[in-house]
């Protein structure tokens, strides 16, 4: 069984990945559906506000901090190569780093940036809104599953 500081790192990894999975699950299951039920101008304005708020320290500390933690767990695992949990630790780190953090950068952030450039009440914003909802939510589903799977992997590593 993993022990000492390595155990603490892994428990923090479970906590971080689980928290992010929960946030993303909330968006996938009810936030985006609620926004989709609004008139496009209101939905666009609300999402633009959410995107501005999301990049503030409360969320970014957990989101980026979990990426750093996942990278540390991966490096420590490669260096120490423990007798147990190695595969789970490396898989959990990869799932979060690539399936959550990396995917956010290549899929969700560009859509957020495109939405930010639009004025909420315009025809262009209304036209883009349905595409945005569909694509952003699809990639958010993937991020949700990746984060949850990372948490499960970390739990399995310490079980």
N, C-alpha and C positions, 0 to 999 in steps of 0.2 A: 504494500500500500504506500502511496505517496505520503510523505511526512514533512514536517517543519515548514520553512518558508515556501517551499514548492507547493505544499498543500494549500497554504493561504493564497498564493497566486491563482491556483486552480479554482478555489472557492470564489474568489473575486471575479474570475472569468465566468463562472456559472452565473453569478449575480449580474454582471454587466451584459452578457449576451441575453440573459433572460429578460432583463429590463427593456432592452432594445426590441426584442421579439414582441414584448407586450405592447410597446408604443406602436410598432408597425402593424401589429394585429388589430389594434384599435382603429388605425387608419383604414386598413383593408376591410374591416367588418362593419364599421358604422360612420366614421368621419367622412370618407369619400362618398359614400352613399347619401349621406345627409347633404353634402355640398352639391351633389348631382341633382338633388331634388329642388334646389334653389333656381331662380332665374339665372341664366348665364352671367349676367353682370354682377350679381351678388355672389355667386359661386367663385368667380374669378377674383373678385375683391377679397373675399374671405381667404382663399388659398394664398393669395399674394401676402396677406397679413400673416398667415401661419408660417409661410416660408421665411419671412423676415424674423419672426419670433424664434423659429427653430434654430437659427444660427447663433443664438445667444448662449452664454456659459452654462445654464442649467442642463440643457439637452446636449450641447456639444462636449461638455466634460465627460458625460457618460458615453456618448457615441464614439468620440475620438479616443477617449481614455481606454475604452474597451479594445479598440484597434491596437493601441500601443501595448496594452496588457497581453493581447493575443500574440503579438509579435514577440514579446518577451517570453511568453510561455513556449512558443515554437523554438526560439533560440536556446533557451535553457533545456528544453527536451532534446534538441540535437546535441548539445554539449554533454549533458548528463546521461542521456539514453537510458532512462529507468527500465527496470526489469518488467514493470507493469504499467499499462496505460499509455505507452508511447504512441501507438496508432491513434487512440482516441484523442490524445492531446494535440497531435499534429493535424488530425482531421478537423477537430474543433477550431483550431487556429485558422486553418485554411478556409473553412466555411465562413468564419466571420470576416477575415481579411479580404477574401475575394467575393464571397456570395453576399455579404452585407455592405462592408465599407467600400470595397472596389466597385461593386454594382451601383451603389449610390452615386459615386463620382461619374461613372460612364453612362448611367441610364436616367436616374431621377434628377440630378442637379442640372443637366442640360435642359430638361423639360421645365424645371423651375425657372431657369434663367430666361428661357423663351417666353414663359408666361409673365415674368416680371417686366418684360419690355412692352407689354401690351397695356392699353388703357381699358379698364374693366367694362365700360359701357359701349365699346365700339363693336362694329360688325366683325372685324378681324378677331377680336377676343372671343366673341360668341362662337365664331366658326371654329377656332382652335380649341375651345373648351371641351367639346365632346372627345376630340382626339387626345387631348391632355388627360382627361379622366380615365379613358380606356388604357392608354399606354402607361401612364404613371402608376395606376393601380395594379396593372399586371406586374410591373417590375417590383412594386411594393410587396405583392404576394410572394415573389421569389425571395426578397430580402427577409420577409417574415419567417419563411420556412428555413432559410439559411441560418438565421439567428437562433431560432428554436433548436435546430439540429446541432448547432455549435454548443448550445447549453447542454443538450443531452449528451454529447460527446464528452464534455468536461465532467459531467456528473458520472458517467461511466468510468472515466479515468480514475476517479477517487472512490468509486464504490467497491 
